[in-house]
Amino acid sequence: MQKWMMSGLFFAACAFAVVLLFTLPGKEEVAEENKPVMPQVTLDTAGAEAAVKANCISCHGDQLQGGAGPSLQHEGSERDAEGIYSIVSKGRGQMPSFKEKLAPEEIANIALWLAEKK
């Protein structure tokens, strides 16, 4: 009798695991869900430069040459505007998130400006 009960429990656990395997989202799906959506803005170079001077030069240097943070002088050759927007919004590594400090449109403007740095 105990063999049948243990076999039944084992079968139920396996069935539950198979159901979970096919219903849980994959790593790519979760990453897409958490990716911030960049708003459509027109590049305002003066506004982007002012925002960078106010928020970024303490770590990335006044010429974006790097310092506590990496150089951003050629950031556009490494990432597109959406990738830059995601990093500035969410933060990464030692870089803090700026989504509470800057408006999404300001972050998008900075991302467009940095994407032109090739």
PyMOL commands that set and color helices and strands:
alter all, ss='L'
color gray80, all
select helices_A, chain A and resi 2-23+27-34+45-55+57-60+75-77+81-90+104-115
alter helices_A, ss='H'
color red, helices_A
deselect
rebuild
show_as cartoon
